[in-house]
Amino acid sequence: MRLSPPASPLALTLATLLLPAALAAQAAAPAASRPPGCRGTTSQSSSFTLARENGPPVVFPSYGAVETVQPGSPAEAAGMRPGDVVVLQDGRDLIGNPPAQPALAGDTVVFVVRRNGAEVPLTVVLGQWDPPQEAEGVTRVCRPMGSQTASAKPD
């Protein structure tokens, strides 16, 4: 098994500097009142199926590659870019050992992405969907926690 090289010291320093502020934002709202979080990207993944002579086929999934990053989204603020391949979330391999529970809006999540052959840690404070529910013909936007949303404008 080939291990990937460690993240660069600069990336680790940036993650260390950003983490305290992100954790403070996470503590602002109790988990029971927060919806599932979003990062503001669209991703594409694929799989490879290996046919076997004596048994069912074996499917090998791939990691998700970021296709787009929404302007103003938590992902954009964290530095995520189109072409990044997301491999880890909070130290968990997204294929071999994915998180058991979805992260909530306001949670601080450290993603590791592969970019140009290097692994880059990105600290993302997950946002909330606006509007919160999917609806036909409505484009949803992932907004940072605490930002003014179209559905929550004061009169």
Protein Blocks (a to p, Z undefined) as FASTA:
>chain_A
ZZdddddfklmmmmmmmmmmmmmmmmmpcfklpccddehiacdddddddddfbbcddddd
dddddfbdcehiaklmnopaehiacfbgghiafklmpcfbdcdehiacdddddeehiacd
ddddddddddfbdcehiacddddehiacfklccZZ
